[in-house]
Amino acid sequence: MKPLVIFGGSFDPIHNGHLRIANTASEKYDADVVFVLAKTPRWKTVNESEEDRLNMLSLALAETCNERFSISRTELDRDGDFSYSIDTVKEFCAMYPGRKIYFLIGADQVNQFDKWRQSDEIASLATVIFSNRPGFDINMENVEKFHMESLNFLESGSVSSTRVRGLNFMDIPVSVYSYIIDNHLYFVKELEKHIKPARLKHSESVAMTAYNIAKQISIEMGEKALITGLLHDLGKSTHEEEARAIIEENYPEYKDYPEYSLHQWVGRYMAEELFGVTDEDVLNAIEFHCTGRAEMSSLEKIIYSADKIEPTRGYDSSDMIRACEEDYEEGFLYVLKENMKFLDDKPLGVQNKLTQECRDYYLGD
């Protein structure tokens, strides 16, 4: 009978770092892994309901298709407001007598494990294992006292549930991302304070369109595209007078640009101020998604394209979407040409220097 790894947590939400750690533990110990969703963790406040966290966990495991992964409701179904790890370990030991039990915790929990209820008994019933975290100092006294074992795994990534909730990182299964969007969880609640419902639907569509284009470069670029797509229209609801004041103070070279373009600079400003975005590539893609510019980065081209062609725009953009998904560079040129035709049919045509420079640089007109 294979060993069993108990992996407990609030999973608020589950992310790919959790899955990479679980997979490493499974491979190292040739073990099955059971994810035990915490009811009311003592060390933190959960942000979403048991049902939502369980649904996201189920979606994530289904997406991995790892037959060694399963979910247990043992803590959710236990009586009482709090559920303790010692009770969970005892329950699994009783269910699987003679089966080797491992208890997987994060690096942060290693340092306070001595404060857990009946921590000595947990360590006597199960081998406590932990995943290292780059730059995080482990309390070696606890490691030695409780005979803990390290997975010696440093590739879980810099993702954390906190960063996902804050829309700072999107290293999560696509099914979990879609669930968050569809059920208005975490960062969506904050977005709804600043973006009107119809505009938010557009932003969500831009994000997924951009993801499907960007993943041809890398999954990491796809995750960055999701964040940028969701944030690109943050400035849309800002009144012109306020928008120009923000631009004059922070981006004075653009203070006289047409009203329709102002939201891209206000959006960059809000992404930094409200969501703590520091990634310059993401900020630039927000800043120039409407006008474009010369010498655009890959992400800038992808967001520019996705903003113009996402499916809810109300016209048949399927050819351009397909072109971008096949080759984002060629697709961008296709979208840019079509957008220039659209602007040329307008009475005022191209109204700003950035768009003209973009046109000249990429199309040579």
Secondary structure by P-SEA (a helix, b strand, c coil): cbbbbbbbcccccccaaaaaaaaaaaaaacbbbbbbbbcccccccccccaaaaaaaaaaaaaaaccccccccccccccccccccaaaaaaaaaaaccccbbbbbbcaaaaaacccccaaaaaaaacbbbbbbccccccaaaaaaaaccccccccccccccaaaaaacccccccaaaaaaaaaacccaaaaaaacccaaaaaaaaaaaaaaaaaaccccaaaaaaaaaaaacccccccccaaaaaaaaaacccccccccccaaaaaaaaaaaaaccccccaaaaaaaaccccccccccaaaaaaaaaaaccccccccaaaaaaaaaacaaaaaaaaaaaaaaaaaacccccccaaaaaaaaacccc
